[in-house]
């Protein structure tokens, strides 16, 4: 009977040590696996986000180019017209007014 108890005690101690080793192993392994999964997901979504951002910047660049080409030319033409009108008005003010 004593021999069986010694063997059972030894088997239980070995199983306990093995269980603790397995628990320690899983404690360090599981966070690494979760981190790898999260990094894979982030890498996949990051590429998609970069494509969307690049498309938005491209459309903004196109819109700014259209503004530069179209609207600024109209504004410059309007300002030059205003300058000539001011010059005409100032030229008329310098002349003496004829009284009738």
Protein Blocks (a to p, Z undefined) as FASTA:
>chain_A
ZZmmmmmmmmmmmmmmmmmmmmmmmmmmmmmmmmmmmmmmmmmmmmmmmmmmmmmmmmmm
mmmmmmmmmmmmmmmmmmmmmmmmmmmmmmmmmpccddZZ
